[in-house]
Amino acid sequence: MQAVLSASRRGTLRWSQVRAAYERVALCLLGLGVTLPLFLTPGQVSGPRLGDMALAVALPLVGVTWRGMAPVLRAASVVAAGFLAMTLLVQVAPVGDRLNVGDAAFWFRWIASALAAPAVASLILRDEGRWRLFLWAVLAGAACHLATYGMAMLVGLEPLQAVGLASPRAMVTTTAAQVRLTTLAEHPNAAMAMIGLAVPAGVILARRHWARRATTWGGVGVAVLGFVSTLSRGGMMAAVLAGLARMVVGWRWRERVRPLGMVLTVCVLAVGAAALQAGRFDLDGGRFAGRFDRAALRDNLAGRILTWRRTVDLVVERPMGAGWSSADEMGAFRALSVSHNGYLFTARTAGVLIALALLGLHLASAARLDALTPLSVYVLAAMFGEDLTQGAGMVFLCCLVGALAWRRPLAP
């Protein structure tokens, strides 16, 4: 950006400089939009968020990077966007009605992501500085998202809602001594899925010295504090799996690590989080124990299996998807709007073929065992635990990880 400003003063502003500045701005907005879903219209639950604006800003990247994109990414962009548009028409045709606001926003996010993700993947694969910029934005967004929890404790939710830093449906829920907080996300599980991205972003940014770099343990600290606030097991498990994936990548590339130092650091973070928790909420260990109680876990799993079966029945009934339906719109059938699995949710809303393609690409991306594998593993694990393909940021991230499946292995 400094180069652009200095060039403009000399009157010699070039297209390459404008393009480079635009690419950086788009990558920053996209990264922030993934983990920091700010409300652009405070007070409106279904209003546009930062991720939606980021997608709109990033759409011209398709034209800007088209010539430099690999043929497979060009084909993926056209085929994916075309198939999504066809699915939209198939869903709308039998009804004969116009799209409502929810449906329009839902399909905009999917089609725009299908177009923008291959372009962003092309930028990331060509230039290390680009993917580092994107991941720094993801990490910063996760930290800022977590900061809204501290602000909510200090000033309450209403002032945050007035400026778009909290959802009108944000809440502090207390059940059996389990206090779970939300601000920007309506559900603690969705919030932790965003905050937990600090772990893969941190370890990727740390490169080969990830076991002792500040970005790694800063990301771990953000994730631990996110779990303290949300008590979301799925997001924390995805973060742990991302860390384990980085270890596997290290063995694959024959890196030297110090396991004892890593274990000690994890123990210190765990003790610090427990101390912070005990001091802040004045609750005993039952708050955490309740989240890992065997009977509670068994009941939770039984409920999820029932939800998965119900979703599968809906997918079998409408394999091309049923489009976006909010819980309020479904009324008495509001329970059918929840799938507790991102791939099943995608199959129910966008169609089984899109869900299977997304799952296959995510598996292929994770199997690369390279620098970007922790991000792929995190998205894969998080998708199995929560309906992530709703907000613009997460839809884009899922498409990006899918587009990265065609990459050559990148050295960590």
Phi, psi and chi 1 to 4 in degrees:
 res  aa     phi    psi   chi1   chi2   chi3   chi4
   1 MET       -  -37.1 -175.6   61.8   73.3      -
   2 GLN   -63.1  -35.7 -175.9  177.2    0.9      -
   3 ALA   -65.5  -37.4      -      -      -      -
   4 VAL   -65.3  -43.3  173.7      -      -      -
   5 LEU   -66.2  -42.4  -67.1  175.3      -      -
   6 SER   -66.2  -37.3   60.8      -      -      -
   7 ALA   -67.7  -36.0      -      -      -      -
   8 SER   -66.5  -33.7   63.2      -      -      -
   9 ARG   -65.8  -34.6  -65.7 -170.5 -169.1  102.1
  10 ARG   -81.9   -8.6  -64.0 -167.1  -55.5  -94.7
  11 GLY    76.6   21.2      -      -      -      -
  12 THR  -122.2   38.1   59.0      -      -      -
  13 LEU   -63.5  127.8 -170.8   61.7      -      -
  14 ARG  -111.3  157.2  -63.3 -179.9  179.5  178.6
  15 TRP   -61.1  -38.9  162.6 -115.3      -      -
  16 SER   -61.2  -36.0   60.6      -      -      -
  17 GLN   -71.9  -41.3  -64.2  168.6  -34.8      -
  18 VAL   -62.4  -43.4  175.0      -      -      -
  19 ARG   -62.4  -44.5  170.2  179.1  168.8  173.4
  20 ALA   -62.4  -42.1      -      -      -      -
  21 ALA   -64.9  -42.1      -      -      -      -
  22 TYR   -62.8  -42.4  163.1   66.7      -      -
  23 GLU   -61.4  -41.7  -69.6  172.1   -6.5      -
  24 ARG   -65.0  -43.7  -67.5 -171.0 -175.5   96.9
  25 VAL   -62.5  -44.2  169.7      -      -      -
  26 ALA   -62.8  -43.5      -      -      -      -
  27 LEU   -65.1  -40.6  -71.8  174.0      -      -
  28 CYS   -62.4  -46.3  -77.3      -      -      -
  29 LEU   -64.4  -40.7  -72.9  175.3      -      -
  30 LEU   -64.6  -43.5  -72.5  169.1      -      -
  31 GLY   -63.5  -44.7      -      -      -      -
  32 LEU   -65.5  -37.4  -72.2  171.7      -      -
  33 GLY   -64.2  -25.0      -      -      -      -
  34 VAL   -69.5  -45.2  170.4      -      -      -
  35 THR  -108.7   -8.5   49.3      -      -      -
  36 LEU  -130.8   77.6 -171.6   65.8      -      -
  37 PRO   -78.7   69.2   31.0  -35.1      -      -
  38 LEU   -63.0  147.8  -59.4  174.9      -      -
  39 PHE   -84.9  124.0  -74.5   82.9      -      -
  40 LEU   -79.4  -22.2  -58.5 -177.4      -      -
  41 THR  -125.1   85.3   53.9      -      -      -
  42 PRO   -52.5  139.2  -25.7   35.5      -      -
  43 GLY    94.1  -11.0      -      -      -      -
  44 GLN  -106.0  114.6  -64.1 -175.7   15.1      -
  45 VAL   -60.4  -43.3  175.9      -      -      -
  46 SER   -96.6   14.1  -59.6      -      -      -
  47 GLY   -73.2  166.3      -      -      -      -
  48 PRO   -65.7  150.2   25.2  -34.0      -      -
  49 ARG  -121.6  178.6  -57.2 -155.1 -174.2 -168.4
  50 LEU   -58.3  -36.7 -179.3   60.6      -      -
  51 GLY   -62.7  -37.5      -      -      -      -
  52 ASP   -65.1  -44.0  -63.4  -67.0      -      -
  53 MET   -63.7  -39.9 -175.9 -177.0   76.0      -
  54 ALA   -61.8  -41.3      -      -      -      -
  55 LEU   -63.9  -41.9  -83.7  178.9      -      -
  56 ALA   -62.8  -41.5      -      -      -      -
  57 VAL   -67.3  -34.7  170.7      -      -      -
  58 ALA   -82.3  -14.5      -      -      -      -
  59 LEU   -56.6  -40.9  -87.0  178.4      -      -
  60 PRO   -61.8  -13.1  -25.3   35.3      -      -
  61 LEU   -58.6  -28.1  -81.3  176.3      -      -
  62 VAL   -59.4  -47.1 -179.5      -      -      -
  63 GLY   -73.0  -36.2      -      -      -      -
  64 VAL   -66.5  -38.1  170.1      -      -      -
  65 THR  -103.2    4.0   62.8      -      -      -
  66 TRP   -56.4  -47.4 -175.3 -100.9      -      -
  67 ARG   -65.7  -31.8  -70.2 -173.6  177.8 -178.3
  68 GLY   -87.3   -6.0      -      -      -      -
  69 MET   -74.7  145.8  -69.0  171.7   61.6      -
  70 ALA   -65.6  147.9      -      -      -      -
  71 PRO   -54.4  -37.6  -27.0   34.3      -      -
  72 VAL   -67.5  -34.6   66.2      -      -      -
  73 LEU   -72.5  -36.2  -69.5  177.8      -      -
  74 ARG   -60.5  -48.0  -68.8 -175.4 -166.7  173.3
  75 ALA   -62.6  -41.8      -      -      -      -
  76 ALA   -61.6  -40.7      -      -      -      -
  77 SER   -62.0  -48.5  178.7      -      -      -
  78 VAL   -68.6  -46.1  173.7      -      -      -
  79 VAL   -65.2  -45.8  171.0      -      -      -
  80 ALA   -64.0  -47.8      -      -      -      -
  81 ALA   -64.2  -39.8      -      -      -      -
  82 GLY   -64.8  -42.6      -      -      -      -
  83 PHE   -68.1  -38.3 -170.9   80.3      -      -
  84 LEU   -63.1  -41.6  -74.4  165.1      -      -
  85 ALA   -63.7  -40.1      -      -      -      -
  86 MET   -64.2  -41.5 -176.5 -168.0   72.1      -
  87 THR   -61.6  -41.4  -57.6      -      -      -
  88 LEU   -58.3  -46.2  166.2   61.5      -      -
  89 LEU   -64.8  -38.5  -65.5  176.0      -      -
  90 VAL   -64.5  -38.0  169.3      -      -      -
  91 GLN   -72.1  -37.2  -69.9 -177.2    4.3      -
  92 VAL   -79.7  -33.9  172.8      -      -      -
  93 ALA   -55.4  -48.2      -      -      -      -
  94 PRO   -64.7  -29.5  -20.3   33.8      -      -
  95 VAL   -78.3  -41.6 -179.9      -      -      -
  96 GLY    79.7    4.4      -      -      -      -
  97 ASP   -97.9  163.0  -66.0  -27.5      -      -
  98 ARG   -78.1  158.5  -65.0 -178.6  178.3  179.4
  99 LEU   -67.7  137.7  -69.4  176.9      -      -
 100 ASN   -84.5  179.2   57.9   30.8      -      -
 101 VAL   -62.9  -41.8  175.4      -      -      -
 102 GLY   -62.0  -45.4      -      -      -      -
 103 ASP   -64.2  -42.5  -79.9  -44.0      -      -
 104 ALA   -61.5  -44.3      -      -      -      -
 105 ALA   -65.0  -41.6      -      -      -      -
 106 PHE   -60.6  -48.0  175.4   78.2      -      -
 107 TRP   -75.8  -29.9  -75.2  108.1      -      -
 108 PHE   -59.9  -44.4  163.1   76.5      -      -
 109 ARG   -61.8  -41.8  -70.3  164.8 -179.1  168.5
 110 TRP   -70.0  -49.3  -90.6  107.2      -      -
 111 ILE   -68.9  -42.1  -64.8  174.6      -      -
 112 ALA   -63.8  -39.0      -      -      -      -
 113 SER   -66.6  -39.9  -64.3      -      -      -
 114 ALA   -62.9  -31.7      -      -      -      -
 115 LEU   -81.0  -42.7  -69.8  170.3      -      -
 116 ALA   -79.2  -34.0      -      -      -      -
 117 ALA   -59.5  -46.5      -      -      -      -
 118 PRO   -62.4  -34.2  -25.2   35.9      -      -
 119 ALA   -66.2  -43.3      -      -      -      -
 120 VAL   -66.1  -40.4  173.3      -      -      -
 121 ALA   -59.3  -39.9      -      -      -      -
 122 SER   -62.2  -43.0  178.6      -      -      -
 123 LEU   -63.8  -43.9  -72.6  175.8      -      -
 124 ILE   -62.9  -42.2  -72.5  174.5      -      -
 125 LEU   -74.7  -22.0  -63.0  176.3      -      -
 126 ARG   -85.8  -26.3  -72.4 -155.3  -48.9 -101.5
 127 ASP  -143.4  119.2 -176.1    2.3      -      -
 128 GLU   -60.2  -37.0  177.4 -176.7  -18.5      -
 129 GLY   -59.8  -32.6      -      -      -      -
 130 ARG   -68.8  -46.7  -65.3  -68.4 -168.0  -93.2
 131 TRP   -72.9  -27.6   62.1 -104.0      -      -
 132 ARG   -67.3  -39.4  -68.9 -176.9   67.1   83.3
 133 LEU   -62.4  -45.7  177.7   63.7      -      -
 134 PHE   -60.8  -46.0  175.2   76.1      -      -
 135 LEU   -70.3  -33.7  -69.5  174.3      -      -
 136 TRP   -61.9  -39.1  -89.3  114.8      -      -
 137 ALA   -65.6  -40.3      -      -      -      -
 138 VAL   -61.2  -46.4  170.1      -      -      -
 139 LEU   -64.3  -43.7 -177.9   56.7      -      -
 140 ALA   -64.2  -39.7      -      -      -      -
 141 GLY   -63.7  -39.9      -      -      -      -
 142 ALA   -63.7  -42.2      -      -      -      -
 143 ALA   -64.4  -41.9      -      -      -      -
 144 CYS   -67.1  -38.1  -68.8      -      -      -
 145 HIS   -59.1  -45.9 -168.5  153.0      -      -
 146 LEU   -62.7  -36.8  179.5   63.8      -      -
 147 ALA   -62.1  -28.0      -      -      -      -
 148 THR   -65.0  -25.3   62.2      -      -      -
 149 TYR   -69.1  -42.9  -74.3   79.9      -      -
 150 GLY   -63.2  -40.5      -      -      -      -
 151 MET   -63.7  -37.9  -64.7  169.7   64.2      -
 152 ALA   -64.1  -35.8      -      -      -      -
 153 MET   -67.6  -31.3  -68.9  -65.9  107.1      -
 154 LEU   -83.6  -45.4  -68.2  174.0      -      -
 155 VAL  -116.2   -6.2  -58.1      -      -      -
 156 GLY    90.2  171.9      -      -      -      -
 157 LEU   -81.2  -32.6  -74.1  172.4      -      -
 158 GLU   -61.0  -45.0  -69.5 -174.0    2.3      -
 159 PRO   -61.4  -34.9  -24.4   35.1      -      -
 160 LEU   -69.5  -39.3  -62.5 -175.3      -      -
 161 GLN   -63.3  -32.1  -67.6  168.0   -6.8      -
 162 ALA   -68.7  -24.2      -      -      -      -
 163 VAL  -112.6   11.5  -65.4      -      -      -
 164 GLY    83.1   14.4      -      -      -      -
 165 LEU   -96.9    3.9  -69.9  176.6      -      -
 166 ALA  -154.5  147.6      -      -      -      -
 167 SER   -77.4  148.4  167.6      -      -      -
 168 PRO   -59.8  -19.5  -25.6   35.7      -      -
 169 ARG  -100.2    8.4  -70.4 -163.0  -63.6 -135.3
 170 ALA   -64.0  148.4      -      -      -      -
 171 MET  -157.7  166.2   62.5 -174.0   70.6      -
 172 VAL  -115.5  109.8  179.0      -      -      -
 173 THR  -103.1  140.7   57.8      -      -      -
 174 THR  -129.3  115.4  -55.4      -      -      -
 175 THR  -136.4  117.7  -55.9      -      -      -
 176 ALA    52.9   48.2      -      -      -      -
 177 ALA    66.3   17.8      -      -      -      -
 178 GLN  -107.1   98.0  -63.5  178.7   18.7      -
 179 VAL   -86.6  121.9  180.0      -      -      -
 180 ARG  -124.3  130.1  -52.9 -175.6   71.2 -171.4
 181 LEU  -109.5  150.4  -47.7  178.8      -      -
 182 THR  -141.2  149.9   57.0      -      -      -
 183 THR  -131.4  -81.9   51.5      -      -      -
 184 LEU   -72.9  -32.1  -71.3  166.5      -      -
 185 ALA   -96.7  147.1      -      -      -      -
 186 GLU   -78.0  -21.4  -79.5   79.3   28.7      -
 187 HIS  -127.3  139.5 -163.0  -79.2      -      -
 188 PRO   -58.3  -34.0  -24.0   33.2      -      -
 189 ASN   -65.3  -42.0  -67.8  -13.7      -      -
 190 ALA   -66.4  -38.3      -      -      -      -
 191 ALA   -62.6  -44.9      -      -      -      -
 192 MET   -67.6  -32.0 -173.4   59.5 -155.6      -
 193 ALA   -62.2  -34.3      -      -      -      -
 194 MET   -76.3  -49.2  -59.6  175.1 -162.2      -
 195 ILE   -64.1  -38.0  -64.2  171.6      -      -
 196 GLY   -64.0  -17.7      -      -      -      -
 197 LEU   -63.1  -13.3  -82.6  165.2      -      -
 198 ALA   -61.1  -29.3      -      -      -      -
 199 VAL   -69.7  -57.6  171.6      -      -      -
 200 PRO   -61.8  -36.3   19.9  -31.7      -      -
 201 ALA   -62.8  -42.9      -      -      -      -
 202 GLY   -65.8  -44.9      -      -      -      -
 203 VAL   -70.8  -32.1  -62.3      -      -      -
 204 ILE   -69.9  -41.8  -64.8  172.2      -      -
 205 LEU   -64.6  -29.2  -73.8  168.4      -      -
 206 ALA   -74.6  -15.8      -      -      -      -
 207 ARG    59.5 -139.1  -59.0  -56.6  -60.4  -93.9
 208 ARG   -69.6  -25.5  -77.4 -171.8  173.7  -88.8
 209 HIS   -97.4   36.3  -57.5  -68.8      -      -
 210 TRP   -63.7  -28.6   65.6  -82.8      -      -
 211 ALA   -69.5  -17.5      -      -      -      -
 212 ARG  -130.9   14.8   55.6  179.6 -174.7  -90.9
 213 ARG   -89.9  149.8  -74.9  -71.5  175.3   84.7
 214 ALA   -64.4  -33.5      -      -      -      -
 215 THR   -64.2  -37.0   55.4      -      -      -
 216 THR   -62.6  -54.4  -64.8      -      -      -
 217 TRP   -77.7  -23.4  -60.0  113.8      -      -
 218 GLY   -65.1  -43.2      -      -      -      -
 219 GLY   -63.6  -40.8      -      -      -      -
 220 VAL   -63.2  -42.6  171.1      -      -      -
 221 GLY   -61.2  -42.3      -      -      -      -
 222 VAL   -61.2  -43.2  168.4      -      -      -
 223 ALA   -65.4  -41.6      -      -      -      -
 224 VAL   -63.6  -44.6  169.3      -      -      -
 225 LEU   -66.2  -32.6  -68.4  175.4      -      -
 226 GLY   -63.8  -40.2      -      -      -      -
 227 PHE   -67.2  -38.3  175.2   72.3      -      -
 228 VAL   -56.5  -38.1  166.5      -      -      -
 229 SER   -81.1  -41.3  -59.9      -      -      -
 230 THR   -99.8  -24.1   64.8      -      -      -
 231 LEU    55.1   34.4  -69.8 -178.1      -      -
 232 SER   -90.5  113.1  173.7      -      -      -
 233 ARG   -69.9  -38.8  -63.1  175.6  -64.8 -115.1
 234 GLY   -62.5  -47.1      -      -      -      -
 235 GLY   -64.9  -39.2      -      -      -      -
 236 MET   -67.9  -38.8 -163.8   63.1 -162.8      -
 237 MET   -63.9  -39.9 -178.5   63.1   68.1      -
 238 ALA   -62.3  -39.3      -      -      -      -
 239 ALA   -64.5  -42.0      -      -      -      -
 240 VAL   -62.6  -43.1  170.8      -      -      -
 241 LEU   -64.5  -35.3  -69.7  174.9      -      -
 242 ALA   -63.4  -41.1      -      -      -      -
 243 GLY   -64.6  -41.6      -      -      -      -
 244 LEU   -64.4  -36.8  -67.5  175.4      -      -
 245 ALA   -62.7  -36.9      -      -      -      -
 246 ARG   -65.7  -34.5 -176.2   58.1 -175.2   86.2
 247 MET   -63.8  -43.8  -65.8 -178.0 -172.9      -
 248 VAL   -62.3  -41.2  174.3      -      -      -
 249 VAL   -62.0  -39.2  169.4      -      -      -
 250 GLY   -61.7  -42.8      -      -      -      -
 251 TRP   -65.8  -38.3  -67.8  -30.2      -      -
 252 ARG   -62.3  -37.4  156.1   76.3  169.9   77.3
 253 TRP   -99.7   12.1  -67.9   83.5      -      -
 254 ARG    57.0   50.2  -61.4 -178.7  179.0  179.0
 255 GLU   -87.0  157.3  -64.8  175.9  -11.0      -
 256 ARG  -101.4  126.5  -66.7 -178.1  179.7  179.2
 257 VAL  -129.9  165.9  -64.1      -      -      -
 258 ARG  -115.5   93.7  -62.9  178.4  179.5  178.4
 259 PRO   -57.7  -38.3  -22.1   32.7      -      -
 260 LEU   -62.0  -43.5 -179.6   59.3      -      -
 261 GLY   -62.2  -39.1      -      -      -      -
 262 MET   -65.2  -43.0  -66.3  170.8   55.9      -
 263 VAL   -63.4  -42.9  171.1      -      -      -
 264 LEU   -63.2  -40.5  -71.4  175.3      -      -
 265 THR   -64.4  -42.3  -53.9      -      -      -
 266 VAL   -62.0  -42.0  171.4      -      -      -
 267 CYS   -63.4  -42.2  -69.3      -      -      -
 268 VAL   -62.0  -44.0  169.2      -      -      -
 269 LEU   -63.4  -40.6  -74.2  171.8      -      -
 270 ALA   -64.9  -44.0      -      -      -      -
 271 VAL   -65.0  -41.7  171.2      -      -      -
 272 GLY   -62.7  -41.7      -      -      -      -
 273 ALA   -64.5  -40.6      -      -      -      -
 274 ALA   -65.1  -40.3      -      -      -      -
 275 ALA   -64.9  -43.2      -      -      -      -
 276 LEU   -62.1  -41.8  176.1   65.0      -      -
 277 GLN   -62.5  -46.4  170.6   61.6   21.4      -
 278 ALA   -64.0  -36.5      -      -      -      -
 279 GLY   -77.2  -34.4      -      -      -      -
 280 ARG   -81.5  -45.3  178.0   64.2 -171.4   86.2
 281 PHE  -101.2   -7.7  -69.2   97.2      -      -
 282 ASP    53.9   43.3 -164.4   24.3      -      -
 283 LEU  -123.0  152.4  -67.9  172.8      -      -
 284 ASP   -82.1 -173.2   57.5   18.4      -      -
 285 GLY   -66.1   -8.3      -      -      -      -
 286 GLY   -61.9  -25.3      -      -      -      -
 287 ARG   -61.5  -41.5  179.6  171.6 -176.0  -95.7
 288 PHE   -83.7  -39.8  -68.9  109.9      -      -
 289 ALA   -59.9  -35.0      -      -      -      -
 290 GLY   -63.3  -27.6      -      -      -      -
 291 ARG   -78.0  -15.6  -63.6  -60.2  -68.3  168.0
 292 PHE  -123.1   15.1  -63.4   98.9      -      -
 293 ASP   -66.1  135.1  178.4   72.0      -      -
 294 ARG   -61.1  -43.2  -71.1 -173.7  178.0 -178.7
 295 ALA   -64.6  -41.8      -      -      -      -
 296 ALA   -65.7  -41.2      -      -      -      -
 297 LEU   -63.4  -39.6  -71.2  172.3      -      -
 298 ARG   -65.1  -43.1 -174.0  165.5   52.7 -110.1
 299 ASP   -65.9  -39.7  -67.4  -18.9      -      -
 300 ASN   -63.1  -42.8 -178.7  -90.3      -      -
 301 LEU   -65.3  -39.9  180.0   59.6      -      -
 302 ALA   -62.2  -41.8      -      -      -      -
 303 GLY   -64.9  -38.0      -      -      -      -
 304 ARG   -68.9  -39.2  -68.7 -155.9  170.9 -153.3
 305 ILE   -61.4  -40.4  -69.0  175.1      -      -
 306 LEU   -62.4  -41.6  180.0   61.8      -      -
 307 THR   -64.9  -41.4  -59.4      -      -      -
 308 TRP   -63.1  -43.4  -65.3  -24.1      -      -
 309 ARG   -62.5  -42.2  -71.6  177.2  176.8  173.0
 310 ARG   -63.5  -39.9 -171.6  167.0   53.5 -147.2
 311 THR   -67.2  -41.6  -56.0      -      -      -
 312 VAL   -59.7  -40.3  169.3      -      -      -
 313 ASP   -60.5  -41.0  -68.5  -21.6      -      -
 314 LEU   -66.1  -38.5  -69.3  173.7      -      -
 315 VAL   -66.0  -41.2  171.9      -      -      -
 316 VAL   -63.2  -37.5  170.5      -      -      -
 317 GLU   -69.2  -38.0 -177.4  179.8  -14.8      -
 318 ARG  -134.2   80.4  -61.4 -169.0   62.8  175.2
 319 PRO   -65.2  -20.0   22.4  -33.3      -      -
 320 MET   -88.5    4.4  -70.3  -61.6  -69.9      -
 321 GLY    90.9  158.6      -      -      -      -
 322 ALA  -112.5    2.2      -      -      -      -
 323 GLY    79.3 -173.5      -      -      -      -
 324 TRP   -80.4  131.6  170.5 -101.8      -      -
 325 SER  -140.5  119.0  -63.4      -      -      -
 326 SER   -80.3  163.3   67.7      -      -      -
 327 ALA   -62.5  -36.3      -      -      -      -
 328 ASP   -65.3  -38.5  -66.4  -24.1      -      -
 329 GLU   -69.4  -29.8  -68.1  171.4  -22.6      -
 330 MET   -83.1  -11.6  -61.9 -171.3   78.2      -
 331 GLY    57.4 -119.1      -      -      -      -
 332 ALA   -63.9  -20.2      -      -      -      -
 333 PHE  -101.2   26.4  -58.1   96.3      -      -
 334 ARG   -60.4  -29.1   60.8 -172.2  -60.0  114.5
 335 ALA   -63.0  -24.8      -      -      -      -
 336 LEU   -73.0  -12.0  -60.6  179.7      -      -
 337 SER   -80.9   -7.3   65.8      -      -      -
 338 VAL  -107.4  135.5  179.1      -      -      -
 339 SER  -120.9  -22.9  -58.0      -      -      -
 340 HIS    55.4   30.1  -77.3  -55.6      -      -
 341 ASN  -162.9  120.0 -176.2  -65.3      -      -
 342 GLY   -63.2  -34.5      -      -      -      -
 343 TYR   -73.6  -39.3  -62.3  109.4      -      -
 344 LEU   -66.9  -38.8  -73.4  178.1      -      -
 345 PHE   -62.4  -41.6  179.2   82.1      -      -
 346 THR   -63.9  -41.2  -58.6      -      -      -
 347 ALA   -63.2  -38.5      -      -      -      -
 348 ARG   -71.3  -34.5 -178.0 -179.3   71.7   78.7
 349 THR   -96.2  -45.0   55.3      -      -      -
 350 ALA  -106.2  -10.5      -      -      -      -
 351 GLY   115.9  149.7      -      -      -      -
 352 VAL   -68.8  -32.5   66.5      -      -      -
 353 LEU   -66.4  -40.6  -66.8  179.1      -      -
 354 ILE   -66.1  -40.1  -66.1  173.0      -      -
 355 ALA   -65.2  -42.8      -      -      -      -
 356 LEU   -66.5  -39.9  -70.3  175.3      -      -
 357 ALA   -63.5  -41.7      -      -      -      -
 358 LEU   -63.9  -44.4 -158.5   62.8      -      -
 359 LEU   -62.5  -45.0  174.1   59.1      -      -
 360 GLY   -62.1  -42.4      -      -      -      -
 361 LEU   -67.3  -38.3  -69.7  172.5      -      -
 362 HIS   -65.1  -40.4  -73.2  177.6      -      -
 363 LEU   -63.8  -42.9  -71.7  169.9      -      -
 364 ALA   -65.3  -38.5      -      -      -      -
 365 SER   -66.3  -41.3 -175.8      -      -      -
 366 ALA   -67.0  -31.2      -      -      -      -
 367 ALA   -74.6   -6.1      -      -      -      -
 368 ARG   -66.5  -26.7  -66.0  -62.9 -179.1 -171.4
 369 LEU    51.1   56.4  -67.5 -179.1      -      -
 370 ASP  -134.0 -161.2   64.8   -8.9      -      -
 371 ALA   -59.9  -33.2      -      -      -      -
 372 LEU   -94.3    2.2  -61.8  178.2      -      -
 373 THR   -60.6  -40.1  -69.3      -      -      -
 374 PRO   -56.1  -37.8  -28.1   36.8      -      -
 375 LEU   -66.3  -43.5  178.9   63.0      -      -
 376 SER   -63.3  -43.1  -56.5      -      -      -
 377 VAL   -65.1  -40.0  169.1      -      -      -
 378 TYR   -61.0  -49.4 -178.0   92.3      -      -
 379 VAL   -62.4  -41.9  170.1      -      -      -
 380 LEU   -60.1  -47.6 -175.0   65.9      -      -
 381 ALA   -68.3  -43.2      -      -      -      -
 382 ALA   -64.4  -35.9      -      -      -      -
 383 MET   -65.0  -31.6  -79.5  -75.3  -75.2      -
 384 PHE   -73.2  -13.1  -86.8  108.9      -      -
 385 GLY  -108.8  -16.8      -      -      -      -
 386 GLU  -152.3  156.9 -169.3   57.8   34.2      -
 387 ASP   -78.7   79.6  -57.1  -14.5      -      -
 388 LEU   -82.8  -24.5  -65.2 -174.5      -      -
 389 THR   -82.3   60.6   48.9      -      -      -
 390 GLN  -121.8  -58.1  -58.8 -176.0   53.3      -
 391 GLY   -73.2  156.4      -      -      -      -
 392 ALA   -61.3  -41.9      -      -      -      -
 393 GLY   -62.2  -46.7      -      -      -      -
 394 MET   -72.6  -34.7  -80.1  -61.2 -179.5      -
 395 VAL   -61.8  -43.7  170.6      -      -      -
 396 PHE   -63.1  -43.9  167.0   76.2      -      -
 397 LEU   -62.2  -40.9 -176.7   63.6      -      -
 398 CYS   -62.7  -41.2  -71.9      -      -      -
 399 CYS   -67.6  -37.6  -69.6      -      -      -
 400 LEU   -64.9  -46.2  176.3   62.0      -      -
 401 VAL   -61.1  -37.7  170.3      -      -      -
 402 GLY   -63.4  -42.7      -      -      -      -
 403 ALA   -65.9  -30.7      -      -      -      -
 404 LEU   -74.5   -5.3  -70.6  171.8      -      -
 405 ALA   -63.3  -22.7      -      -      -      -
 406 TRP   -91.1    8.4  -77.0  -74.0      -      -
 407 ARG   -76.0  156.8   70.1 -175.3 -176.5  -86.4
 408 ARG   -81.4  147.3  -66.9  178.9 -179.5  178.5
 409 PRO   -54.3  128.8  -26.9   35.6      -      -
 410 LEU   -98.3  130.7  -60.2  175.0      -      -
 411 ALA   -65.2  134.4      -      -      -      -
 412 PRO   -72.2      -   25.6  -33.2      -      -
